Amino acid sequence: MATQEELKLAAKLVLSGFASREQIEDCLRVRDERERQGKPVELAAVLLERGLVSKAEVDSMLGVPLTETQPIPDYRFERRIAEGGMAEVYLATYLPLRNQVALKIMKPELARNEAYRLRFLRESKLLMNLEHANIVRGYEIRRAEGYIFCAMEHVDGATVEDRIEETGPFDEKLALYVTREVAHALSYLDRRGVVHRDIKPGNILLTEQGAVKIIDLGLAKLRGGMTRDAAEGTTVGTVEYLSPEQARGLADVDIRSDIYSLGVTLFHMVVGEVPFKGESNAEVIAKQVLMTLASPALKSRRISAHTHYFVQRMMAKDRNDRFQHPDELIADIEEKVGPLAPAAAPVTLEPVYPPRRSEPSRGDRRPRGDGRGRRRPGRGRRR
């Protein structure tokens, strides 16, 4: 008889549309018949014989770590450092040069979906064509042994989101330093005609040495161009960080939307939570569009007038009232705050206030590598 694991695999295949119920039932009959004949075989082997799935798809659906199978030539998989809905990230060694990289590997069972596949390839190609100190570099895109992957710069750090969860809100100058560095990256992206559309603490890496890098350009689009998942009227992004125009699904989202999301991120860094919360995506989006930003949380944290001003202006509901370009934000921060820690200097990561204990601590933290040590790269809910 089929094991529970095999029955779960069979159910996944039917629900995912890989095979019909009749095809799976036939494979299960073959598996059971061979077992009765004294020639036991796993369901996965029968599926492979029938050509219904690839080995990569079966391994992925069964959750077999690539550190066990080592399927891709030229790379030695060291450990998994992140897992999202569409991809996994592994720390790996590129054997010809013996250097470490982060391998972002699309889940093989999702690669059959054209929209997912094109989104993954679009992000990978974009990373390959960007070169900036505050953006993780892409090195190679390849298909091998049933996998589609992108080799990226390995950054030994943690996301800003992870830092906040571990130590509480950031010191104000550190938060402004991170904001300025991300603004430099956004300025570069704007010059290249790119809107990120998913700026949030979970997509910003911070190392102990003070390096700041943005990651995950899966929702990025070219200014003036339309992507398949960005049709007018469609809301994309992480709801807690969406600008009002992005929440409404407007097609002409520009760099000012990223500035708004960076303002939410600055609020999150200094307060320790997002400004708008709700029980559902719809409730959060409604607040983003309709509610004004309340300042009691900022005041209760004894935030300076300068930082209060930055948050308020970056998060203005009308995009014409925000900073109109990241360079304007950078200049204002440097004028009002003065010198901030240089990228090469160590940063302070001690808690400013005791972390909140209202929620149970998470026991499933994953090891860090490129800083995305969560099952999902970023806590917010994407649309």
C-alpha positions as CSV (number, residue, x, y, z in Angstrom):
1,M,0.0,0.0,0.0
2,A,1.1,3.5,-0.7
3,T,2.7,5.4,2.2
4,Q,1.2,8.6,3.6
5,E,4.0,10.6,2.0
6,E,3.2,9.0,-1.4
7,L,-0.5,9.8,-1.0
8,K,0.3,13.4,-0.2
9,L,2.5,13.5,-3.3
10,A,-0.3,12.1,-5.4
11,A,-2.8,14.7,-4.1
12,K,-0.4,17.5,-4.8
13,L,0.0,16.3,-8.4
14,V,-3.7,16.2,-9.0
15,L,-4.3,19.6,-7.3
16,S,-1.5,21.2,-9.3
17,G,-2.8,19.9,-12.6
18,F,0.3,17.8,-13.3
19,A,-1.8,14.7,-13.9
20,S,-5.4,13.6,-13.9
21,R,-6.9,11.7,-11.1
22,E,-7.2,8.7,-13.4
23,Q,-3.5,8.9,-14.3
24,I,-2.5,9.0,-10.6
25,E,-4.8,6.2,-9.7
26,D,-3.3,4.1,-12.5
27,C,0.2,4.8,-11.2
28,L,-0.8,3.8,-7.6
29,R,-2.2,0.5,-9.0
30,V,1.1,-0.2,-10.7
31,R,3.0,0.6,-7.6
32,D,0.8,-1.7,-5.5
33,E,0.9,-4.5,-8.1
34,R,4.7,-4.5,-8.1
35,E,4.8,-4.6,-4.4
36,R,2.6,-7.7,-4.4
37,Q,4.9,-9.3,-7.0
38,G,7.8,-8.8,-4.6
39,K,9.3,-6.0,-6.8
40,P,8.6,-3.0,-4.6
41,V,8.9,0.4,-6.3
42,E,8.1,3.9,-5.0
43,L,5.3,5.9,-6.5
44,A,7.9,8.5,-7.6
45,A,9.6,5.9,-9.8
46,V,6.3,5.0,-11.5
47,L,5.6,8.7,-12.1
48,L,9.0,9.1,-13.7
49,E,8.5,6.1,-15.9
50,R,5.2,7.5,-17.2
51,G,6.8,10.8,-17.9
52,L,4.3,12.7,-15.7
53,V,6.9,14.5,-13.7
54,S,10.7,15.1,-13.7
55,K,13.0,14.1,-10.9
56,A,13.5,17.7,-9.9
57,E,9.8,18.2,-9.6
58,V,9.4,15.1,-7.4
59,D,12.3,16.0,-5.2
60,S,10.9,19.5,-4.7
61,M,7.4,18.3,-3.9
62,L,8.8,15.8,-1.4
63,G,10.9,18.5,0.2
64,V,14.2,16.8,-0.5
65,P,17.0,19.4,0.2
66,L,19.4,20.0,-2.6
67,T,22.3,19.5,-0.2
68,E,21.4,15.8,-0.4
69,T,21.0,15.5,-4.2
70,Q,23.7,18.1,-5.4
71,P,21.9,18.2,-8.8
72,I,23.6,21.2,-10.5
73,P,27.1,20.8,-12.0
74,D,29.7,23.4,-10.9
75,Y,28.0,24.1,-7.7
76,R,28.2,22.5,-4.3
77,F,25.2,23.2,-2.1
78,E,26.1,24.1,1.5
79,R,22.8,24.8,3.2
80,R,19.4,26.3,2.5
81,I,19.2,29.9,3.8
82,A,15.7,31.0,2.7
83,E,12.5,29.7,1.2
84,G,9.7,31.7,-0.4
85,G,6.6,30.8,-2.2
86,M,8.2,30.6,-5.6
87,A,11.9,29.9,-4.9
88,E,14.5,28.6,-2.4
89,V,17.9,30.2,-1.8
90,Y,20.9,28.1,-1.0
91,L,24.4,29.1,0.0
92,A,26.6,27.3,-2.5
93,T,30.2,27.2,-3.6
94,Y,31.0,27.8,-7.3
95,L,33.6,25.1,-7.8
96,P,35.6,26.5,-10.7
97,L,36.4,29.6,-8.7
98,R,35.9,28.2,-5.2
99,N,33.8,31.3,-4.2
100,Q,30.5,31.4,-2.3
101,V,27.3,32.5,-3.9
102,A,23.6,32.6,-3.1
103,L,21.7,30.4,-5.5
104,K,18.1,31.4,-6.0
105,I,16.3,28.3,-7.4
106,M,12.8,28.4,-8.8
107,K,10.7,25.5,-7.5
108,P,10.6,23.1,-10.4
109,E,6.9,22.4,-10.0
110,L,6.1,26.1,-10.5
111,A,8.3,26.5,-13.6
112,R,5.5,25.0,-15.7
113,N,3.5,28.1,-15.0
114,E,4.5,30.6,-17.7
115,A,3.6,33.7,-15.6
116,Y,5.8,32.5,-12.7
117,R,8.6,31.4,-15.0
118,L,8.7,34.7,-16.8
119,R,8.6,36.7,-13.6
120,F,11.6,34.7,-12.2
121,L,13.6,35.1,-15.4
122,R,12.7,38.8,-15.6
123,E,14.0,39.4,-12.1
124,S,17.2,37.4,-12.7
125,K,17.9,39.2,-16.0
126,L,17.4,42.5,-14.3
127,L,19.8,41.6,-11.5
128,M,22.4,40.7,-14.1
129,N,22.1,44.1,-15.7
130,L,22.4,46.2,-12.5
131,E,25.6,47.2,-10.7
132,H,25.3,49.2,-7.6
133,A,26.8,49.0,-4.1
134,N,23.3,48.9,-2.5
135,I,21.8,46.2,-4.8
136,V,22.6,42.5,-4.6
137,R,24.4,41.5,-7.9
138,G,23.3,38.8,-10.2
139,Y,26.0,36.6,-11.8
140,E,24.4,33.9,-13.9
141,I,21.1,32.5,-15.0
142,R,21.0,28.9,-16.1
143,R,18.7,25.9,-16.6
144,A,20.3,22.6,-15.5
145,E,18.9,19.2,-14.5
146,G,15.3,20.4,-14.5
147,Y,16.1,23.5,-12.4
148,I,16.0,27.2,-13.3
149,F,18.3,29.3,-11.1
150,C,20.1,32.6,-10.6
151,A,23.5,32.8,-9.0
152,M,23.7,36.0,-6.9
153,E,26.1,37.8,-4.7
154,H,26.3,36.2,-1.3
155,V,25.8,38.8,1.5
156,D,26.6,37.7,5.0
157,G,23.9,39.7,6.8
158,A,20.3,39.7,7.9
159,T,17.2,41.5,6.7
160,V,16.2,44.7,8.4
161,E,13.0,42.8,9.4
162,D,14.9,40.1,11.1
163,R,17.0,42.8,13.0
164,I,13.8,44.5,14.2
165,E,12.4,41.2,15.4
166,E,15.6,40.3,17.2
167,T,16.6,43.6,18.8
168,G,13.5,45.9,18.6
169,P,13.3,49.3,16.9
170,F,16.4,50.8,15.4
171,D,18.5,53.6,16.8
172,E,17.2,56.7,14.9
173,K,20.5,57.4,13.2
174,L,20.9,53.8,12.1
175,A,17.3,53.9,10.6
176,L,18.1,57.1,8.7
177,Y,21.4,55.6,7.5
178,V,19.6,52.6,6.1
179,T,17.0,54.9,4.6
180,R,19.7,57.0,2.9
181,E,21.5,53.9,1.5
182,V,18.2,52.4,0.1
183,A,17.5,55.9,-1.4
184,H,20.8,55.7,-3.2
185,A,19.7,52.3,-4.7
186,L,16.3,53.7,-5.7
187,S,18.0,56.7,-7.4
188,Y,20.1,54.3,-9.4
189,L,17.1,52.2,-10.3
190,D,15.2,55.3,-11.4
191,R,18.1,56.3,-13.7
192,R,17.7,52.8,-15.2
193,G,14.0,53.3,-15.6
194,V,13.1,50.7,-12.9
195,V,10.4,50.9,-10.2
196,H,11.0,48.3,-7.4
197,R,7.4,48.1,-6.1
198,D,8.2,46.0,-3.1
199,I,10.5,48.0,-0.8
200,K,10.1,46.7,2.8
201,P,12.3,45.6,5.7
202,G,12.2,42.0,4.5
203,N,13.8,43.1,1.2
204,I,16.7,45.1,2.7
205,L,19.9,43.3,3.9
206,L,22.1,44.8,6.6
207,T,25.5,43.5,7.6
208,E,27.4,43.9,10.8
209,Q,29.9,46.1,8.8
210,G,27.1,48.5,7.8
211,A,26.5,47.4,4.2
212,V,22.9,47.9,3.0
213,K,21.6,46.1,0.0
214,I,18.1,45.7,-1.5
215,I,17.0,42.4,-2.8
216,D,14.1,40.7,-4.5
217,L,13.2,42.5,-7.7
218,G,10.5,40.0,-8.6
219,L,7.8,42.8,-8.8
220,A,10.0,45.4,-10.4
221,K,8.8,47.0,-13.7
222,L,10.3,49.3,-16.2
223,R,9.0,52.8,-16.0
224,G,6.4,53.4,-18.7
225,G,6.2,49.7,-19.5
226,M,3.7,47.1,-18.4
227,T,4.5,43.7,-17.1
228,R,2.2,40.7,-17.2
229,D,1.3,41.0,-13.5
230,A,1.0,44.7,-13.5
231,A,-2.1,45.4,-15.6
232,E,-4.1,48.5,-14.6
233,G,-6.4,47.7,-11.8
234,T,-4.2,44.9,-10.4
235,T,-2.7,45.5,-6.9
236,V,0.8,44.0,-6.6
237,G,3.3,44.4,-3.7
238,T,3.2,43.8,0.1
239,V,0.1,45.4,1.4
240,E,1.5,46.9,4.6
241,Y,4.0,49.0,2.5
242,L,1.9,49.9,-0.6
243,S,1.5,53.5,-1.7
244,P,-2.1,54.6,-2.1
245,E,-1.7,54.7,-5.9
246,Q,-0.2,51.2,-5.9
247,A,-3.0,50.0,-3.6
248,R,-5.5,51.3,-6.2
249,G,-3.7,49.3,-8.9
250,L,-2.8,52.4,-11.0
251,A,-0.7,51.7,-14.1
252,D,1.5,54.8,-13.8
253,V,3.3,53.9,-10.6
254,D,6.7,55.6,-10.4
255,I,9.6,56.2,-8.1
256,R,7.5,58.2,-5.7
257,S,5.7,54.9,-4.9
258,D,9.0,53.4,-3.8
259,I,9.6,56.5,-1.7
260,Y,6.3,56.0,0.0
261,S,7.2,52.3,0.8
262,L,10.6,53.5,2.1
263,G,8.7,55.9,4.4
264,V,6.7,53.0,5.8
265,T,10.0,51.1,6.2
266,L,11.5,54.0,8.1
267,F,8.4,54.2,10.3
268,H,8.7,50.4,10.9
269,M,12.4,50.8,11.8
270,V,12.0,53.5,14.4
271,V,8.6,52.4,15.9
272,G,8.9,48.6,15.6
273,E,5.7,48.0,13.7
274,V,3.9,49.1,10.5
275,P,1.6,52.2,10.6
276,F,-1.4,50.5,9.1
277,K,-2.6,47.0,10.1
278,G,-5.7,45.0,9.7
279,E,-7.3,41.6,9.7
280,S,-7.3,41.3,6.0
281,N,-5.5,42.6,2.9
282,A,-8.6,44.6,2.0
283,E,-8.7,46.3,5.4
284,V,-5.0,47.3,5.2
285,I,-5.3,48.6,1.7
286,A,-8.4,50.7,2.7
287,K,-6.4,52.3,5.5
288,Q,-3.4,53.0,3.1
289,V,-5.8,54.8,0.7
290,L,-8.1,56.6,3.1
291,M,-6.5,57.1,6.6
292,T,-4.1,59.8,7.4
293,L,-0.9,58.8,9.2
294,A,-1.3,59.1,12.9
295,S,1.7,60.4,14.8
296,P,1.2,59.2,18.4
297,A,3.4,56.1,17.8
298,L,6.2,58.3,16.6
299,K,5.8,60.7,19.5
300,S,5.6,58.0,22.0
301,R,9.0,56.7,20.8
302,R,10.5,60.2,21.3
303,I,11.4,60.4,17.6
304,S,13.1,63.7,16.6
305,A,11.2,66.3,14.6
306,H,13.5,65.7,11.6
307,T,12.6,62.0,11.4
308,H,9.0,62.7,12.1
309,Y,9.1,65.1,9.1
310,F,10.8,62.6,6.8
311,V,8.2,59.9,7.6
312,Q,5.3,62.3,7.1
313,R,6.5,63.7,3.8
314,M,7.6,60.3,2.4
315,M,4.2,58.9,3.3
316,A,2.1,61.7,1.9
317,K,-1.1,60.4,0.4
318,D,-0.8,62.6,-2.6
319,R,2.4,61.6,-4.4
320,N,3.0,65.2,-5.5
321,D,3.4,66.1,-1.8
322,R,6.2,63.6,-1.3
323,F,9.9,63.9,-2.1
324,Q,9.8,63.8,-5.9
325,H,13.1,61.9,-6.3
326,P,15.4,59.8,-4.0
327,D,18.2,62.4,-4.5
328,E,15.9,65.0,-2.9
329,L,15.4,62.8,0.1
330,I,19.1,62.0,0.4
331,A,20.0,65.7,0.3
332,D,17.4,66.5,2.9
333,I,18.6,63.8,5.3
334,E,22.2,64.9,5.0
335,E,21.4,68.5,5.4
336,K,19.1,68.1,8.5
337,V,20.9,65.2,10.2
338,G,24.5,65.6,9.2
339,P,27.1,62.8,8.7
340,L,25.8,59.2,9.1
341,A,27.8,56.1,9.5
342,P,29.8,55.3,6.4
343,A,29.1,52.0,4.7
344,A,32.4,50.5,5.9
345,A,31.9,51.3,9.6
346,P,30.3,48.8,12.0
347,V,26.7,49.7,12.9
348,T,25.0,49.5,16.3
349,L,22.5,46.7,16.5
350,E,21.6,46.9,20.1
351,P,17.9,47.3,21.0
352,V,16.7,50.9,21.5
353,Y,13.7,49.7,23.4
354,P,13.0,46.2,24.8
355,P,11.4,44.0,22.1
356,R,7.7,43.5,22.5
357,R,6.6,40.2,24.0
358,S,3.0,40.3,23.0
359,E,3.5,37.5,20.4
360,P,5.1,34.1,21.0
361,S,8.6,33.9,19.8
362,R,9.2,32.0,16.6
363,G,11.0,28.7,16.9
364,D,11.5,28.0,13.3
365,R,14.2,30.6,12.5
366,R,16.4,29.5,9.7
367,P,20.1,30.0,9.5
368,R,21.2,33.3,7.9
369,G,23.3,33.4,4.7
370,D,22.2,36.1,2.3
371,G,20.1,37.5,5.1
372,R,16.8,36.0,4.0
373,G,16.6,33.4,6.7
374,R,12.8,33.1,6.7
375,R,10.4,30.8,5.0
376,R,9.2,33.9,3.3
377,P,11.5,36.8,2.2
378,G,9.6,39.5,4.1
379,R,6.7,39.1,6.5
380,G,4.1,41.2,4.7
381,R,1.4,39.8,2.6
382,R,1.9,40.1,-1.1
383,R,-0.8,40.6,-3.6
